[in-house]
Amino acid sequence: MRVAGLLVLIFGVTGCSLSATSARLEQTQASVRALGTAHDFEIARRAHAAILVELEGLHELDPDNQDLLYTLVRAWVTETELFTIDDLESATDRGDGSSQQYQRVRVATGFTRASFWGREWLRARAPSVDLDAARGELALALESEFAAQEDAEPLLWLGHALLGASASEQRGAAELVLERSITLDENARFAGAHMLLGRTYASDSPTDFERSRRHFARAEALAGNKLLLTQFYHASAYHCRQGNLAEFKALLHEVLRAPDPEPSLRLENVVAKRRAQRWTLSRPLVNSCTFTAEPERAGG
């Protein structure tokens, strides 16, 4: 009787704990969605960092929760893409070499953390998918395990994490993951997979400008200017590397002139405008491009 009573107690406590974790995760996910509509960069930065810490703590309580693992991928990608990269560009603009080095490490480790949680999520969601497998084997596994339209967005976030981690062995896997996302639903997250691949092919060494151009064109055809990061990266990755100053300036000004194209993306669009403003004025950032005229000021 005592043993039975103890088992009931343990089960009850564990069940309550997991139930409370799930409820808290739902609240946190709602906070993340609400934060996406925020217009104040500094408030959003502080709030998102607090959410990230809470998610890591929830994982300690419920390590097998797939929804939580997926939310951690999104959170680390968002933190790094929107806030840490902004810190790196700010340091570059100031010409602060020490801060640049520090922020580069933060960007790398942020995406590495996102990639780690992405692999953990994949291990739980689709254990037959081995990101380190040969290209053909990985493509077949992704096709087998991810066949529904609703799989497109999780794959988009996973691909973003893998791209950001930038290990050479992950680049091919990231591209296949994003291509699978596009096959399932190229409209997912406002054609975000097209935007990511467009940025990647423009930034790679060697560059593939034609593939980059096609992805950016498709992203803009599908989503227009709702996700302003698409136009921003079209300018700061593609036209910057290709050396088209007129198109570079025109797209940055388009980002700056855009009103409030999509409330659910307000935070990302605030970041796009913030970075576009910096790139129109920053000599160090513009000098990283291949322009042959007017390198000192893109906004002139």
C-alpha positions as a printed NumPy array, in Angstrom:
array([[  0.   ,   0.   ,   0.   ],
       [  2.791,   2.382,   0.852],
       [  4.547,   1.632,  -2.453],
       [  1.321,   2.121,  -4.371],
       [  0.714,   5.372,  -2.539],
       [  4.234,   6.562,  -3.314],
       [  3.809,   5.739,  -7.021],
       [  0.546,   7.657,  -7.117],
       [  2.271,  10.615,  -5.458],
       [  5.223,  10.518,  -7.857],
       [  2.955,  10.21 , -10.871],
       [  0.771,  13.024,  -9.622],
       [  3.69 ,  15.37 ,  -8.985],
       [  5.301,  14.559, -12.356],
       [  2.011,  14.966, -14.168],
       [  1.389,  18.334, -12.536],
       [  4.921,  19.428, -13.357],
       [  4.612,  18.491, -17.046],
       [  1.156,  20.033, -17.235],
       [  2.47 ,  23.262, -15.722],
       [  5.406,  23.234, -18.164],
       [  3.065,  22.839, -21.139],
       [  0.858,  25.649, -19.881],
       [  3.842,  27.904, -19.367],
       [  5.14 ,  27.051, -22.837],
       [  1.792,  28.07 , -24.342],
       [  1.989,  31.38 , -22.465],
       [  5.563,  31.934, -23.623],
       [  4.688,  31.147, -27.234],
       [  1.854,  33.664, -26.996],
       [  4.331,  36.228, -25.662],
       [  6.641,  35.543, -28.614],
       [  3.781,  36.103, -31.052],
       [  2.828,  39.317, -29.305],
       [  6.446,  40.463, -29.309],
       [  6.517,  40.085, -33.08 ],
       [  4.085,  43.01 , -33.265],
       [  6.272,  45.302, -31.118],
       [  7.487,  48.57 , -32.61 ],
       [ 10.16 ,  49.416, -30.019],
       [ 13.511,  47.742, -30.709],
       [ 14.987,  48.197, -27.23 ],
       [ 11.928,  46.902, -25.384],
       [ 11.763,  43.926, -27.735],
       [ 15.462,  43.167, -27.224],
       [ 15.129,  42.993, -23.449],
       [ 11.866,  41.053, -23.535],
       [ 13.138,  38.484, -25.999],
       [ 16.284,  37.786, -23.983],
       [ 14.106,  37.101, -20.923],
       [ 11.885,  34.748, -22.937],
       [ 14.943,  32.888, -24.205],
       [ 16.209,  32.266, -20.682],
       [ 12.766,  31.036, -19.633],
       [ 12.608,  28.612, -22.552],
       [ 15.975,  27.144, -21.622],
       [ 14.698,  26.635, -18.088],
       [ 11.498,  24.984, -19.293],
       [ 13.596,  22.554, -21.316],
       [ 15.349,  21.485, -18.127],
       [ 11.933,  20.545, -16.733],
       [ 10.609,  18.862, -19.861],
       [ 13.539,  17.804, -22.095],
       [ 11.483,  15.593, -24.453],
       [  8.894,  18.217, -25.381],
       [  9.063,  18.588, -29.191],
       [  7.132,  21.863, -29.213],
       [  9.598,  23.294, -26.725],
       [ 12.602,  22.158, -28.772],
       [ 11.122,  23.774, -31.875],
       [ 10.41 ,  26.978, -29.95 ],
       [ 14.025,  27.05 , -28.771],
       [ 15.218,  26.834, -32.389],
       [ 13.029,  29.788, -33.347],
       [ 14.033,  31.781, -30.285],
       [ 17.788,  31.396, -30.823],
       [ 17.496,  32.167, -34.53 ],
       [ 15.417,  35.262, -33.751],
       [ 17.742,  36.465, -30.998],
       [ 20.803,  36.098, -33.213],
       [ 19.325,  37.31 , -36.509],
       [ 17.511,  40.355, -35.14 ],
       [ 19.602,  41.49 , -32.196],
       [ 23.127,  40.06 , -32.185],
       [ 23.77 ,  40.744, -35.874],
       [ 22.546,  44.278, -35.261],
       [ 25.196,  44.589, -32.529],
       [ 27.843,  43.328, -34.958],
       [ 26.857,  45.834, -37.643],
       [ 26.853,  48.63 , -35.075],
       [ 30.397,  47.714, -34.025],
       [ 31.462,  47.619, -37.683],
       [ 29.922,  51.037, -38.266],
       [ 31.865,  52.452, -35.305],
       [ 35.098,  50.853, -36.473],
       [ 35.446,  49.149, -33.086],
       [ 37.626,  46.135, -33.917],
       [ 37.526,  44.635, -30.441],
       [ 33.737,  44.803, -30.292],
       [ 33.479,  43.397, -33.816],
       [ 35.469,  40.341, -32.817],
       [ 33.332,  39.866, -29.706],
       [ 30.072,  40.222, -31.624],
       [ 31.207,  37.814, -34.347],
       [ 31.728,  35.186, -31.667],
       [ 28.257,  35.925, -30.264],
       [ 26.672,  35.556, -33.701],
       [ 28.49 ,  32.271, -34.314],
       [ 27.615,  30.816, -30.913],
       [ 23.998,  31.984, -31.16 ],
       [ 23.45 ,  30.167, -34.428],
       [ 25.396,  27.17 , -33.135],
       [ 22.977,  26.996, -30.214],
       [ 20.021,  27.263, -32.597],
       [ 21.515,  24.498, -34.735],
       [ 22.013,  22.298, -31.661],
       [ 18.361,  22.627, -30.68 ],
       [ 17.401,  22.076, -34.317],
       [ 19.196,  18.749, -34.357],
       [ 17.58 ,  17.803, -31.05 ],
       [ 14.152,  18.665, -32.458],
       [ 14.869,  16.68 , -35.624],
       [ 16.048,  13.692, -33.593],
       [ 12.711,  13.687, -31.775],
       [ 10.49 ,  14.571, -34.74 ],
       [ 12.136,  12.551, -37.53 ],
       [ 14.856,  10.232, -36.176],
       [ 15.51 ,   8.687, -39.601],
       [ 16.775,  12.03 , -40.955],
       [ 20.554,  12.28 , -40.627],
       [ 21.787,  15.769, -41.481],
       [ 25.307,  14.381, -41.914],
       [ 24.233,  11.802, -44.506],
       [ 25.143,  12.015, -48.178],
       [ 23.153,  14.586, -50.143],
       [ 20.97 ,  12.082, -51.991],
       [ 20.223,  10.074, -48.851],
       [ 19.323,  13.222, -46.903],
       [ 17.035,  14.484, -49.664],
       [ 15.132,  11.18 , -49.722],
       [ 14.806,  11.111, -45.926],
       [ 13.462,  14.668, -45.841],
       [ 10.948,  13.825, -48.552],
       [  9.816,  10.738, -46.645],
       [  9.517,  12.345, -43.205],
       [  8.18 ,  15.777, -44.175],
       [  5.259,  15.584, -46.591],
       [  2.669,  18.005, -45.182],
       [  2.289,  21.687, -45.959],
       [  2.501,  22.545, -42.261],
       [  6.011,  21.048, -42.157],
       [  7.313,  23.897, -44.323],
       [  7.72 ,  26.475, -41.552],
       [  9.536,  24.212, -39.043],
       [ 11.932,  23.238, -41.834],
       [ 12.451,  26.912, -42.639],
       [ 13.562,  27.65 , -39.073],
       [ 15.769,  24.549, -39.002],
       [ 17.397,  25.565, -42.288],
       [ 17.971,  29.091, -40.993],
       [ 19.681,  27.727, -37.897],
       [ 21.918,  25.42 , -39.933],
       [ 22.846,  28.212, -42.35 ],
       [ 23.748,  30.542, -39.516],
       [ 25.961,  27.971, -37.831],
       [ 27.959,  28.168, -41.1  ],
       [ 29.981,  24.99 , -40.631],
       [ 30.886,  23.857, -44.131],
       [ 29.458,  20.391, -43.564],
       [ 26.098,  21.928, -42.616],
       [ 25.731,  24.23 , -45.619],
       [ 24.577,  21.507, -48.006],
       [ 22.164,  20.117, -45.42 ],
       [ 20.761,  23.6  , -44.771],
       [ 20.115,  24.138, -48.469],
       [ 18.317,  20.785, -48.788],
       [ 16.173,  21.552, -45.741],
       [ 15.198,  24.953, -47.17 ],
       [ 14.527,  23.471, -50.596],
       [ 12.211,  20.906, -48.994],
       [ 10.43 ,  23.739, -47.179],
       [  9.919,  25.505, -50.512],
       [  8.566,  22.337, -52.117],
       [  5.999,  21.931, -49.347],
       [  4.931,  25.588, -49.189],
       [  7.058,  28.314, -50.74 ],
       [  4.786,  30.939, -49.162],
       [  5.708,  29.832, -45.625],
       [  6.75 ,  32.728, -43.414],
       [  6.318,  35.199, -46.293],
       [  8.585,  33.232, -48.652],
       [ 11.346,  33.264, -46.037],
       [ 13.135,  30.21 , -47.444],
       [ 13.562,  31.956, -50.794],
       [ 14.965,  35.006, -49.004],
       [ 17.458,  32.917, -47.032],
       [ 18.699,  31.067, -50.097],
       [ 18.961,  34.325, -52.038],
       [ 21.116,  35.805, -49.29 ],
       [ 23.216,  32.656, -49.064],
       [ 24.042,  32.386, -52.76 ],
       [ 24.955,  36.092, -52.886],
       [ 27.21 ,  35.836, -49.82 ],
       [ 28.917,  32.532, -50.591],
       [ 32.422,  32.362, -51.953],
       [ 32.249,  31.889, -54.853],
       [ 28.986,  33.714, -55.319],
       [ 26.128,  32.417, -57.443],
       [ 24.391,  35.625, -58.434],
       [ 21.944,  33.991, -60.844],
       [ 20.546,  31.595, -58.25 ],
       [ 20.467,  34.415, -55.709],
       [ 18.593,  36.674, -58.145],
       [ 15.978,  33.993, -58.84 ],
       [ 15.292,  33.377, -55.148],
       [ 14.999,  37.068, -54.302],
       [ 12.737,  37.62 , -57.306],
       [ 10.503,  34.741, -56.238],
       [ 10.355,  35.918, -52.617],
       [  9.309,  39.404, -53.71 ],
       [  6.778,  38.031, -56.203],
       [  5.153,  35.919, -53.481],
       [  5.29 ,  38.262, -50.48 ],
       [  5.771,  41.734, -51.943],
       [  7.259,  44.023, -49.317],
       [  5.581,  42.431, -46.289],
       [  8.881,  41.016, -44.971],
       [ 11.22 ,  43.992, -45.356],
       [ 14.261,  41.891, -44.496],
       [ 13.895,  40.435, -48.005],
       [ 14.448,  43.821, -49.638],
       [ 17.147,  44.673, -47.113],
       [ 19.163,  41.531, -47.876],
       [ 18.503,  41.896, -51.586],
       [ 20.333,  45.215, -51.252],
       [ 22.991,  44.445, -48.619],
       [ 23.866,  40.94 , -49.848],
       [ 23.043,  40.728, -53.551],
       [ 23.497,  44.278, -54.906],
       [ 26.324,  44.992, -52.445],
       [ 28.345,  42.014, -53.691],
       [ 27.341,  42.444, -57.313],
       [ 28.277,  46.135, -57.239],
       [ 25.009,  47.738, -58.391],
       [ 24.969,  50.947, -56.384],
       [ 21.785,  52.351, -57.936],
       [ 19.715,  49.257, -57.081],
       [ 21.384,  49.033, -53.677],
       [ 20.296,  52.576, -52.825],
       [ 16.84 ,  52.164, -54.341],
       [ 16.039,  49.036, -52.304],
       [ 17.315,  50.494, -49.036],
       [ 15.197,  53.596, -49.609],
       [ 12.22 ,  51.35 , -50.4  ],
       [ 12.653,  49.687, -47.012],
       [ 12.895,  53.056, -45.265],
       [  9.8  ,  54.443, -47.027],
       [  7.597,  51.376, -46.411],
       [  4.76 ,  52.043, -43.931],
       [  3.693,  49.128, -41.699],
       [  3.258,  46.358, -44.267],
       [  2.482,  43.419, -41.96 ],
       [  1.612,  43.819, -38.239],
       [  2.673,  40.26 , -37.366],
       [  6.168,  41.074, -38.701],
       [  6.447,  44.514, -37.164],
       [  9.515,  43.717, -35.074],
       [ 11.402,  42.166, -38.003],
       [ 10.454,  45.124, -40.169],
       [ 11.611,  47.572, -37.499],
       [ 14.959,  45.774, -37.535],
       [ 15.073,  45.906, -41.358],
       [ 14.487,  49.668, -41.285],
       [ 17.06 ,  50.153, -38.523],
       [ 19.691,  48.264, -40.488],
       [ 18.765,  49.899, -43.796],
       [ 19.245,  53.314, -42.194],
       [ 22.669,  52.268, -40.948],
       [ 23.705,  50.944, -44.359],
       [ 22.703,  54.175, -46.112],
       [ 25.05 ,  56.183, -43.891],
       [ 27.872,  53.881, -42.807],
       [ 31.141,  54.181, -44.71 ],
       [ 32.649,  50.978, -43.237],
       [ 29.582,  48.919, -44.182],
       [ 29.275,  50.35 , -47.688],
       [ 33.016,  49.978, -48.241],
       [ 32.543,  46.224, -47.774],
       [ 30.642,  46.213, -51.092],
       [ 32.174,  46.104, -54.572],
       [ 30.957,  49.501, -55.788],
       [ 33.264,  51.437, -58.068],
       [ 31.624,  54.806, -57.428],
       [ 30.379,  56.73 , -54.397],
       [ 31.536,  54.145, -51.816],
       [ 31.639,  56.659, -49.015],
       [ 27.866,  57.159, -48.709],
       [ 25.114,  54.953, -50.102],
       [ 22.344,  57.378, -49.269],
       [ 23.73 ,  60.379, -51.128]])
